[in-house]
Amino acid sequence: MAIGQWFAIWTHSHCEQLVHDQLTTKGFETFLPIVRTWTRRAGVQRLIARPLFPGYLFVHLPAIDKNSYLEILKTRGVTRMLGERWDRLSPVDDDEIEALQRVIATNVTVLPHPYLREGQRVRIDAGPLAGIEGIYVRSRPNRGLLVLSVNLVHQSVAVEVDCTTVTPVGTLEPVRIVADFNRAVNS
C-alpha cells in the first residue's frame, strides 16, 4: 500500500475526464472510475463510457501541502477538494478506493445505486409496493429490511425488499426517534 491518502475532488459538470487528464499530466496520481453503459440517442443504441460518480474523481497525495492543494485547485474544471480547508481535507478510506479499483478492473457489470444507510427513510420505486415509505434497517446482497410503522399505536412490521428499487427520502430517522424518546422521558 502506498504511503499517503486519497482525497475526493469535486468537478464542474462533465469535466471529470478533463480534470483527470490535467492532473495526471501535472504528475498527480488520480483515479477516475469509469463504467460502460448503454444509451439511446436519436433511436440508436450506443455503448458509452461515463464516470461511476458524476462530478467526482480521486487524487492520491503522499502529504497534503498548500502548494499541491493550490495546484489542484488551479486545474481547469475543478470546483473544490472535499474538506474544510487545505490543511483539513477529508480523506477517502483506502479500503473503499481499493474496492472500487478491483471492481472496475474486473469488468463486471456495475450499476449506480443510491447511497443507503441503516435507519434512513426510503421509498420503494418499483414493484407491487411502489410508493411505500419506511425505515431501512439492514441489508444483505440485493435484499434489505424495510420497517413500516404506525406511530399512533406504536406498532411496526418489517418487509424484505429488493434494494435496487429503494431510494432515500429524507434524513436519518433514528435522530427523530431519539428526540421523541427523550421528550417522552422528560415529560
C-alpha positions, 0 to 999 in steps of 0.5 A: 500500500502506498504511503499517503491518502486519497482525497475526493475532488469535486468537478464542474459538470462533465469535466471529470475526464478533463480534470483527470487528464490535467492532473495526471499530466501535472504528475498527480496520481488520480483515479477516475472510475469509469463504467460502460453503459448503454444509451439511446440517442436519436433511436440508436443504441450506443455503448458509452463510457461515463464516470461511476460518480458524476462530478467526482474523481480521486487524487492520491497525495503522499502529504497534503501541502498548500502548494499541491492543494493550490495546484489542484485547485488551479486545474481547469474544471475543478470546483473544490477538494472535499474538506474544510480547508487545505490543511483539513481535507477529508480523506477517502478510506483506502479500503473503499478506493481499493474496492472500487479499483478491483471492481472496475478492473474486473469488468463486471457489470456495475450499476449506480445505486443510491447511497443507503444507510441503516435507519434512513427513510426510503421509498420503494420505486418499483414493484407491487409496493411502489410508493411505500415509505419506511425505515431501512434497517439492514441489508444483505446482497440485493435484499434489505429490511424495510420497517413500516410503522404506525406511530399512533399505536406504536406498532411496526412490521418489517418487509424484505425488499429488493434494494435496487428499487429503494431510494432515500427520502429524507434524513436519518430517522433514528435522530427523530426517534431519539428526540421523541424518546427523550421528550417522552422521558422528560415529560 
